[in-house]
Amino acid sequence: MTDPALEFLCEALSNYPGKRLLIADEHLDSTLLLSLKAMENLTLLSNRFDVHQAATANNIPCIFNDMDLTETDTTYDVIAYRVSKEKAIVHHVINQSAQHLNPKGCLLMCGFKNEGIKTYISKAEQYFGCKADVSKGERQLKLAELHPVQLDEPLDDRDYQAIIVIGEQRQHELLSKPGQYGWNKIDKGSEQLISAFAEHVEQTEPPSTLLDLGCGYGYLSVMAWALGVKHIVATDNNAAALASCRQNIQRHNIDAEVIADDCAGGIHHQYDAVLCNPPFHKGFDTEKDLTEKFLRSARNHLKNDGVAFVVVNQFIPVETLAPAFFKSTELVFRDKSFKVFKLSS
Ligand SMILES: C[S@@+](CC[C@H](N)C(=O)[O-])C[C@H]1O[C@@H](n2cnc3c(N)ncnc32)[C@H](O)[C@@H]1O
């Protein structure tokens, strides 16, 4: 199902002349993307690799980065933005857009009431020194047109670009940044996965090669390295995740590659082990489809005698989905929140 806010925004955007930039994150689905093919003078900027891949395949110019408008080295007549889920990104995009508009250009910003659109509009008004022209859509949807007049103090974006230390485990500091889900904490499920993997390593020996599928800032990679894995490939769809994972790899001198990809679709190697804490929702994909996609990828990237460790929320039915891909599905940990599975082919 297409996101009504983004659809509303794109409809409005089609009526604006001149150079257009659409900032797109996970809300953009393939149906809406196809409808953008007809829009002239349009560039996309996305922090999601799958959006970038699909746009490029449809000949829509698209920049893939961590919401960094400076890389576009141009200015626009209109920048359109459907607000993201995370406040730091929204503030960062509002701040940046003011710097990348032509003198008479405008920011079009859209979102629902329960996403805080009203507050975002008044903050942007304050920063731009202007009064927004606001129109309403169904289900308390708001679309604002803002023209910068006199810029005030930028909004607090929690120093969006900065990569900072967020914790430490097994004597290894962990670095991360905003722009990814749960960026400033160690995921409890991933901690359980590492405990199970550590037990496995104690009983056997550290695998030589490992794929960290959906690596985030690289927690699983750093821990696997601390446990003696020799070479790691870490991959994710999100630009902020990839940037922070690269920093962790560098900080700890890990023998690793960090690759932007959609569920490792472009990685054609097999590994002794795969570690994965899959996302359980993306835009409008169902949990089941997404879990299956990650399980299939884990299997395809595993050597025949390899082993995969996967952690999921307790309501995700890996025990019924995994046997389609793996010969053995072993539940190695369970509590009221998470389940960890050891899967082998
Ligand atoms: C629950 S987080 C786990 C992050 C990290 N591995 C950890 O354990 O802390 C899921 C990760 O999957 C990534 N992801 C979501 N969709 C993806 C896709 N299609 N391909 C690759 N990674 C994806 C997200 O960006 C996020 O970093």
The ligand as a Gaussian input file, in Angstrom:
#p B3LYP/6-31G(d) Opt

LIG

0 1
 C       17.097000      -4.750000      13.914000
 S       18.318000      -3.848000      13.022000
 C       19.791000      -4.753000      13.454000
 C       21.014000      -3.917000      13.333000
 C       22.318000      -4.583000      13.804000
 N       22.606000      -5.793000      13.072000
 C       22.280000      -4.897000      15.279000
 O       22.257000      -6.079000      15.583000
 O       22.283000      -3.981000      16.102000
 C       17.964000      -4.343000      11.348000
 C       18.893000      -3.742000      10.292000
 O       18.469000      -4.203000       8.999000
 C       18.672000      -3.147000       8.081000
 N       17.838000      -3.360000       6.896000
 C       16.532000      -3.097000       6.707000
 N       16.154000      -3.431000       5.468000
 C       17.253000      -3.921000       4.853000
 C       17.506000      -4.443000       3.561000
 N       16.543000      -4.524000       2.655000
 N       18.756000      -4.866000       3.271000
 C       19.744000      -4.794000       4.184000
 N       19.567000      -4.306000       5.428000
 C       18.339000      -3.882000       5.754000
 C       18.286000      -1.906000       8.857000
 O       18.819000      -0.742000       8.257000
 C       18.893000      -2.216000      10.231000
 O       20.208000      -1.744000      10.306000

